């Protein structure tokens, strides 16, 4: 097997910015679980790793479908297809957020500390998961994106560059 045969197709896509109208529309529910969905998820993964982001929704790469991924680091990539929040904790946490579609802007957003999510896997099987803290925040963020809501729409306060540096030093 030569090098070309071993190469995996990498499909880094352009990330749309918050000015693009597709980001303000609710993405369509996935109806068919086929190779197309696998390709979209692969494009999302390639794009996410290329940008060193933490989460990405399909509409951010121009595909208006309810598909998103979240990088859970050592636990791998969480694939979300038609995700819905079925339960949220009353405990809320305000923390820093940014978005690949809103480059250079960061702000404080309050979100539930714990969520329960229903989603589907690549074969169309319903899955349910419970997420806490940062993972819950990222899931809520991408579900907002799939519903046409960006963090800048719900942030309580924009963070200056100096405040951003202080936030990052504390981590």
Buried (B, 14 or more C-beta within 10 A) or exposed (E): EEEEEEEEEEBBBEBBEBEBEBBBEEBBEBEEBEEEBEEBBBBBBBBBBEBEBBBBBBBBBBBBBBBBBBBBEEEEBBBBBBBEBEEBBEEEBEEBBBBBBBEEBBBBBEBBBBBBBBBBEEEBEEBEBEBEEBBBBBBBBBBBBBBBBBBBEBBEEEBEEEBBEEBEEEE
